[in-house]
Amino acid sequence: MVKDRIVLVTGAGRGIGRAIALQIAAQGARVAITARTEGELDTLAAEIAEAGGQAFKITADLADRAAPKTILDAVAAYWGPVEVLINNAGIGSSQSPRPLVDFDDDFWDLTFAVNVTAPYLLSKLALPAMLKAGWGRVINISSINAKIPALHGAAYTASKHAVAGLTKAIAKEVAGQGVTANAVCPGVTATLMNDKRIEYDAERLGQSLEEIEKNASPLGRRLTPEEIAEVAVFLASDGARAVNGQLINVCGGTVFT
């Protein structure tokens, strides 16, 4: 059960983060949502409230190293310390896909700031209260690219490998203290960010968007944000108390490691 737990979902404005926020709010959690776009958060908060849930929004840019503390302080002042941290915000390869020899160094730095440094800082700041309470969850939304590479996505691939390592490092440190750390590794998922990636691949390969989507997974389609969210919500529950340090693929059978 996650009823009344204080949950923080980053990158909640759309896609997987939005789906997670909606599903975990429906389970009775108090959900703090953060993203860069205030309008998206307003819409999400209203939808949660209309369904009888509780939401608290914080507009922030996780590329800013000061943002994690600002966010956690705001949640603590409103409800109390975060009990379930869901590090979902991320930058994909679709924003600037290119071979390594032509890679954009600034994009590399931005990718690591959002995909790795922000989860590191949020986890570092949230863990003391979890450990003191003897209960907590750190859930990182990683990618199957933590295990296999994405073509022309060096920064994304490397950053998701780093998230995998961070997840395992946290899990090792908190084991046996009522706190767990795990990662969900989605396959190709139907989000706005991924729309741009499949457009790039379609042009690169000379294929239609329909062909790219059909080959996105053995299911013959892209995954949905809701399918990813269901696993994240489970990991937040008491039922997942024995699951720690795992990188769980949700990819329709694309990857078997």
LOVEX-443272 format. One line per field, with one value per residue (C-alpha): x, y, z; residue number from 1. Coordinates in Angstrom, 1 decimal, always signed. Each point is the difference from the previous one (the first is absolute). Example, Ala and Ser with C-alpha at 12.3 -4.5 7.8 and 13.67 -1.06 7.14 Angstrom:
<rs>
east <- c(+12.3 | +1.4)
north <- c(-4.5 | +3.4)
up <- c(+7.8 | -0.7)
pos <- c(1 | 2)
</rs>
This chain:
<rs>
east <- c(+0.0 | +1.1 | -3.0 | +1.0 | +3.7 | +1.7 | +1.2 | +2.1 | -0.1 | +2.4 | -0.7 | -3.6 | -1.4 | -0.4 | +0.8 | +1.1 | +0.2 | -3.5 | -1.3 | +1.8 | -1.4 | -3.5 | +0.3 | +1.6 | -2.4 | -2.8 | +1.5 | -0.5 | +3.6 | +0.6 | +1.9 | +2.4 | +0.5 | +2.8 | +0.9 | +1.1 | -3.3 | -2.5 | -3.0 | +0.6 | +0.2 | -3.2 | -1.9 | +1.4 | -0.7 | -3.6 | -0.5 | +1.3 | -2.3 | -3.0 | +0.6 | +0.1 | +3.7 | +2.5 | +2.7 | +2.5 | +1.9 | +3.5 | +1.2 | +3.7 | +2.9 | +2.1 | +2.9 | +0.5 | +2.0 | -1.9 | -3.4 | +0.1 | +0.3 | -2.6 | -2.5 | +0.6 | -0.2 | -3.3 | -1.5 | +1.2 | -1.6 | -3.3 | -0.4 | +3.2 | +3.1 | -0.2 | -0.6 | +0.0 | +2.4 | -0.7 | +2.8 | -1.7 | +1.1 | +2.5 | +1.3 | +0.0 | +2.2 | -2.8 | +0.9 | +3.4 | +0.7 | +3.4 | +3.1 | +2.5 | +2.6 | -2.5 | -1.6 | -1.0 | +2.0 | -2.5 | -2.8 | +2.2 | +0.3 | -3.7 | -0.9 | +2.1 | -1.2 | -3.6 | +0.3 | +2.7 | +0.9 | -3.6 | -1.0 | +3.3 | -0.7 | -3.7 | +0.9 | +2.8 | -2.4 | -3.0 | +1.7 | +0.8 | -3.7 | -0.9 | +2.8 | -1.1 | -3.6 | +1.1 | -2.0 | +0.5 | +0.2 | +2.3 | -1.2 | +2.0 | -1.5 | +2.9 | -0.2 | +0.9 | +2.9 | +1.5 | +0.7 | +0.2 | +1.2 | -2.2 | +1.4 | +1.1 | -0.9 | +3.3 | -1.0 | -3.4 | +1.6 | +2.8 | -2.3 | -2.4 | +2.9 | +1.0 | -3.5 | +0.2 | +3.2 | -1.5 | -3.0 | +2.1 | +2.3 | -3.0 | -1.5 | +3.2 | +0.2 | -3.6 | -0.6 | -1.6 | -1.1 | -3.6 | +1.1 | +0.4 | +1.3 | -0.9 | -0.2 | -2.6 | +1.5 | -2.6 | +0.3 | -1.2 | -3.0 | -2.6 | +0.9 | +0.5 | +3.8 | +0.0 | -2.1 | +2.9 | +2.4 | -2.1 | -0.3 | +3.8 | +0.3 | -2.7 | +1.9 | +3.4 | -1.2 | -2.4 | -2.9 | -3.5 | -0.9 | -2.4 | +2.9 | +2.2 | -2.8 | -0.8 | +3.6 | +0.3 | -0.5 | -0.9 | -3.6 | -0.1 | -0.5 | +1.5 | -0.6 | -2.5 | +0.9 | -2.7 | +1.7 | +3.2 | -1.8 | -1.6 | +3.5 | +1.1 | -3.1 | +0.6 | +3.6 | -1.3 | -2.3 | +0.6 | -0.4 | +3.4 | +1.9 | +2.2 | +0.9 | +3.2 | +2.8 | -1.9 | -0.1 | -3.4 | -0.6 | -3.4 | +0.6 | -2.2 | +2.9 | +2.5 | +2.7 | +0.6 | +2.6)
north <- c(+0.0 | +3.6 | +1.7 | +3.2 | -0.4 | +3.2 | -0.5 | +2.2 | -0.6 | +2.0 | +0.7 | -0.4 | +2.3 | -2.6 | -3.5 | -2.6 | +2.5 | +1.1 | -3.6 | -0.8 | +3.0 | -0.9 | -3.6 | +0.5 | +2.8 | -2.4 | -2.4 | +2.7 | +1.5 | +3.7 | +0.9 | +2.8 | +0.7 | +2.0 | +0.9 | +3.1 | +0.8 | +1.5 | -0.5 | -3.7 | -0.2 | +2.0 | -2.4 | -3.0 | +1.3 | +0.8 | -3.5 | -1.6 | +2.3 | -0.8 | -3.7 | +0.6 | +0.0 | +2.4 | +1.8 | +2.7 | +1.6 | +1.5 | +1.5 | -0.5 | -0.8 | -2.9 | +1.2 | +2.5 | -1.6 | +2.0 | -1.4 | -3.3 | +1.7 | +2.6 | -2.7 | -2.3 | +3.0 | +1.0 | -3.4 | -0.3 | +3.3 | -1.0 | -3.6 | -1.3 | -1.9 | -1.9 | -3.7 | -1.2 | +1.7 | -0.7 | +1.4 | +0.1 | +3.3 | -0.6 | +1.2 | -2.5 | -0.4 | +1.4 | +3.6 | -0.2 | -3.4 | -0.2 | -2.2 | +0.2 | +1.8 | +2.8 | +0.0 | +3.2 | +0.5 | +2.4 | -2.6 | -2.6 | +2.2 | +0.8 | -3.7 | -1.0 | +3.0 | -1.1 | -3.8 | -0.7 | +3.0 | +0.9 | -3.6 | -0.1 | +3.2 | -0.8 | -3.4 | +1.4 | +2.6 | -2.3 | -3.1 | +1.3 | +0.4 | -3.4 | -1.7 | +1.7 | -1.1 | -3.5 | +0.1 | +1.4 | -0.6 | +1.4 | -0.9 | +1.1 | -0.1 | -1.1 | -1.7 | -3.2 | +2.2 | -0.6 | -3.4 | +0.4 | +3.0 | +2.5 | +0.9 | +3.6 | +0.4 | -0.1 | +2.4 | -1.8 | -3.4 | +1.0 | +1.9 | -2.9 | -2.4 | +2.6 | -0.1 | -3.8 | +0.3 | +2.6 | -2.2 | -2.9 | +2.1 | +1.4 | -3.5 | -1.3 | +2.7 | -0.1 | -3.8 | -1.3 | +3.5 | +0.0 | +2.0 | -1.3 | +1.4 | -1.4 | +1.1 | -0.6 | -0.4 | +0.8 | -1.1 | +2.2 | +1.9 | +2.2 | +3.4 | +3.4 | -0.4 | -3.3 | +1.3 | +2.1 | -3.0 | -2.2 | +2.9 | +0.2 | -3.8 | -0.1 | +2.7 | -1.7 | -3.4 | +1.1 | -1.7 | +1.1 | +1.0 | -3.0 | -2.4 | +1.5 | -0.3 | -3.6 | -1.0 | +1.9 | -3.1 | -3.7 | +1.1 | +1.7 | +3.4 | +2.6 | -0.5 | +2.4 | +2.4 | -1.7 | -3.4 | +1.5 | +1.8 | -3.2 | -1.5 | +3.2 | +0.1 | -3.6 | +0.8 | +2.8 | -2.4 | -2.1 | -3.0 | +0.8 | +0.1 | -2.9 | +1.5 | +2.0 | +0.9 | -1.3 | +1.4 | -1.2 | -0.1 | +1.0 | -0.4 | -2.7 | -2.4 | +2.2 | -0.6 | -3.1 | +1.1)
up <- c(+0.0 | -0.7 | +1.6 | +1.7 | -1.0 | -1.1 | -3.5 | -2.3 | -3.7 | -2.2 | -3.6 | +0.8 | -2.7 | -2.7 | -1.1 | +2.5 | +2.9 | -0.5 | -0.2 | +3.3 | +1.8 | -1.1 | +1.0 | +3.3 | +0.9 | -0.8 | +2.6 | +2.7 | +0.1 | +0.4 | -3.2 | -0.4 | -3.7 | -1.6 | -3.5 | -2.0 | -1.5 | +2.4 | -2.3 | -0.2 | +3.8 | +0.4 | -2.3 | +1.8 | +3.5 | -1.1 | -1.4 | +3.2 | +2.1 | -2.1 | +0.6 | +3.7 | +0.4 | +1.5 | -2.0 | +0.7 | -2.9 | -0.1 | -3.2 | -0.3 | -2.4 | +1.1 | -2.1 | +2.8 | +2.8 | +2.6 | -1.1 | +1.9 | +3.4 | -0.9 | -1.1 | +3.1 | +2.3 | -1.5 | +0.3 | +3.6 | +0.9 | -1.6 | +1.1 | +1.5 | -1.2 | -3.3 | +0.7 | -3.7 | -2.4 | -3.7 | -2.1 | -3.4 | -1.6 | -2.8 | -3.3 | -2.9 | -3.0 | -2.3 | +0.8 | -1.6 | -1.6 | -1.7 | -0.3 | +2.9 | -2.3 | -0.6 | +3.5 | +1.6 | +3.2 | +1.5 | -0.6 | +1.7 | +3.1 | +0.1 | -0.3 | +2.9 | +2.1 | -0.4 | -0.3 | +2.6 | +2.2 | +0.8 | +1.1 | +2.0 | +1.8 | +0.6 | +1.4 | +2.2 | +1.5 | +0.4 | +1.4 | +3.6 | +0.8 | -1.5 | +2.0 | +3.2 | -0.6 | -0.9 | -3.2 | -3.4 | -3.7 | -2.7 | -3.5 | -3.0 | -3.4 | -2.1 | -3.4 | -1.8 | -1.3 | +3.5 | -1.4 | -3.8 | -2.0 | -1.9 | -3.4 | -0.2 | +3.7 | +1.8 | +2.8 | +0.6 | +0.0 | +2.3 | +2.4 | +0.3 | +0.8 | +2.7 | +1.4 | +0.2 | +2.0 | +2.2 | +0.7 | +1.0 | +2.1 | +2.0 | +0.3 | +1.5 | +2.6 | +1.1 | +0.0 | +3.2 | +1.2 | -1.4 | -3.1 | -3.5 | -3.2 | -3.4 | -3.6 | -2.7 | -3.5 | -2.6 | -3.6 | -2.8 | +1.5 | -1.7 | +1.3 | -1.6 | +0.6 | -1.8 | -2.8 | -1.0 | +0.2 | -2.3 | -2.5 | +0.0 | -0.5 | -2.7 | -2.0 | +0.7 | -1.1 | -2.8 | +1.7 | +0.9 | +3.5 | +0.0 | -0.8 | +2.8 | +2.5 | -1.0 | +0.6 | +3.3 | +2.0 | -0.4 | +0.9 | -3.4 | +1.5 | +2.4 | +3.7 | +1.7 | +2.9 | +2.1 | -0.4 | +1.4 | +2.8 | +1.3 | +0.8 | +1.6 | +2.2 | +1.1 | +0.9 | +2.3 | +1.9 | +3.1 | -2.3 | -1.6 | +3.3 | -1.0 | -3.4 | +0.3 | -2.5 | -3.0 | -3.5 | -1.2 | -3.8 | -1.3 | -3.7 | -1.4 | -0.2 | -1.9 | +2.7 | +2.1 | +2.4)
pos <- c(1 | 2 | 3 | 4 | 5 | 6 | 7 | 8 | 9 | 10 | 11 | 12 | 13 | 14 | 15 | 16 | 17 | 18 | 19 | 20 | 21 | 22 | 23 | 24 | 25 | 26 | 27 | 28 | 29 | 30 | 31 | 32 | 33 | 34 | 35 | 36 | 37 | 38 | 39 | 40 | 41 | 42 | 43 | 44 | 45 | 46 | 47 | 48 | 49 | 50 | 51 | 52 | 53 | 54 | 55 | 56 | 57 | 58 | 59 | 60 | 61 | 62 | 63 | 64 | 65 | 66 | 67 | 68 | 69 | 70 | 71 | 72 | 73 | 74 | 75 | 76 | 77 | 78 | 79 | 80 | 81 | 82 | 83 | 84 | 85 | 86 | 87 | 88 | 89 | 90 | 91 | 92 | 93 | 94 | 95 | 96 | 97 | 98 | 99 | 100 | 101 | 102 | 103 | 104 | 105 | 106 | 107 | 108 | 109 | 110 | 111 | 112 | 113 | 114 | 115 | 116 | 117 | 118 | 119 | 120 | 121 | 122 | 123 | 124 | 125 | 126 | 127 | 128 | 129 | 130 | 131 | 132 | 133 | 134 | 135 | 136 | 137 | 138 | 139 | 140 | 141 | 142 | 143 | 144 | 145 | 146 | 147 | 148 | 149 | 150 | 151 | 152 | 153 | 154 | 155 | 156 | 157 | 158 | 159 | 160 | 161 | 162 | 163 | 164 | 165 | 166 | 167 | 168 | 169 | 170 | 171 | 172 | 173 | 174 | 175 | 176 | 177 | 178 | 179 | 180 | 181 | 182 | 183 | 184 | 185 | 186 | 187 | 188 | 189 | 190 | 191 | 192 | 193 | 194 | 195 | 196 | 197 | 198 | 199 | 200 | 201 | 202 | 203 | 204 | 205 | 206 | 207 | 208 | 209 | 210 | 211 | 212 | 213 | 214 | 215 | 216 | 217 | 218 | 219 | 220 | 221 | 222 | 223 | 224 | 225 | 226 | 227 | 228 | 229 | 230 | 231 | 232 | 233 | 234 | 235 | 236 | 237 | 238 | 239 | 240 | 241 | 242 | 243 | 244 | 245 | 246 | 247 | 248 | 249 | 250 | 251 | 252 | 253 | 254 | 255 | 256 | 257)
</rs>
